[in-house]
Amino acid sequence: MSLNHAQTEAVAHNEGPCMVLAGPGSGKTLTIAKRIEYLITKYKVRPEEILVITFTKYAAQEMKERTRRICGPSSYAVTFGTFHGIYYGILKWAYRLEPSNLLTDEEKYRMLRTLLPKVGWDQEPETDEEKDYLQELAAEIGNVKNNCMAIEAYEPVKYTTEKFRALYKDYEEEKKKCRKIDFEDMLIQCRDLFFNYPDILKKWQDKFRYILVDEFQDVNQAQYDVVRMLAEPQNNLFVVGDDDQSVYGFRGAKPELMLYMKQEFPSLRTISLTVNYRSTEFITGAAARVILHNDTRFYKRVQSFRGRGQNVHVQEVLDEQEEAQYVTEEIQKKLDQGIKPGEIAVLFRAAVQARMISEILSEHRIPFEMRDYVTNFYRHFIVKDMMAYLQLAAGKRDRSLFLTICNRPLRYLARNSMENRQVNFEDLRKFYCDKDWMLDIIDQFDVDVRMMKNMAPYAAIQYIRKKIGYDDFLKEYAEKHQISWKQLMDVMAELEERSKNFKSYDEWEIHIAKYTQELEEQQAKARKIKGERENKVQLMTIHSAKGLEFEDVFVIHANEGEIPHQKAEKKDEIEEERRLFYVALTRAKNNLCISYITQKNGNSIKPSRFVEELLGQRIK
């Protein structure tokens, strides 16, 4: 493939700092590979003096393969790696680290779980939600390091400041005792190593005289500090990125570093790659109308190389069920037209939004793959509670069922009153025969279970919520655990909606079992190599889709509160959400469909402001 004028200019850049603004589909990988070739063949740079840094192992491998196809054996000595891989290599050399010194995620979560009670943490998670909770907590700790902040200056987003700081200090101390480093330590300790030992820094500066960085818009402060020190004093730093595609603010990414580079490097050369070879004109135009609403960005005028194409389609639907049905039918049409399943992608803001579409695709036997771990909705503790009630109503008497819901709501039933593998109400009455007030509670429990025996799932859930008092239990649960009662109500409402499709509990149970099996199989296959994905429709979050492209793209749940996320309130947060939407739009090559719902859990919901920006008009 021949290079255009801007690509040629970037490739031929000689020495000093250079920033390449590479929009979606602008051929940045080709440009980086050709630049490496140019450095070696034209400027006679020794390959071992060239360092190429990416964000993922997959991207590093792809860049290496692309470069070797172009340059041949002359590029074999070029170093390719991720930020963490390169920085860990430096630490390993300096401190003689072993694999055993690396703290695994599971070790990290166990360590945090042990430390929580020691600092008087008042937000300890329930078992059902523990892993997600600890992941969020670990991410918050990571942010402190990624932003190169002292813990005394850091204000946590969602935790009590005093206790979070105490937990952070205890966590760091515990790691030192165990001689462990975590993922973020690879960055911060490499930074400290270079600050404290100039001779070591010079050794690595002499080794890597030319540094190329891909996806520069996603760097955090720690990553930037290290790469800036490595590049000195020649400052042969060649960075490629697109500030409009910076979507990792939650892990410390700072797109403003691109905007401030001119201050850091007065001699900085800036080159813009503005030709989009991926998407049609209608798609690039729609994406441009959205991103123009961001103020903090480099202005770019992107041109499509591929002609006008098909209009971007925006679809209004009633609810999640109708949206999933609509998208599934459209996908089937594409498949009937000969489009390969792997060339079709369904994108969403959060993984939970894949639950309905994955169920409907399964029902229609359309093969699909989920790139992200999707929590099985039917494993939520609320769903488990409802299912336990329904199973009791169906005549099952397993001890586990009784233990699940006997005190939801509170009935004062003790575990030792249910010691047999099978439990019946007569046994409970015998155990509490000397307590009339408990007998009344047990009698009512028995009546409630028998009342639901012949009810359809939807009616039974209504009965549990209103007559038995489960909603009141959830309110108390939310207060006790300091979580959102609204979120619990949303789960409850979603479960009700799903139950409407089934006439009996047995029918619903079969459906849940099939869906659970399908989901588990999908999760098990999620890490298969790329070549095996062509026969499956791709379901993924927008974050996971970054860097990928597809013939046909469906963006679902384009609603306020979803994208932009309901937690995004500040201007910079809204701008990042807009960039995320921009990334979703620009994954499409030929066809782009965006859908939004008008009702969620019985309440009206608005289309995303980004959809209105795309259309250039307000949606009523």
Summary of the structure (lengths in Angstrom):
residues: 620
radius of gyration: 27.9
end to end distance: 46.6
largest distance: 95.2
contacts: 1930
relative contact order: 0.11
helix: 56%
strand: 13%
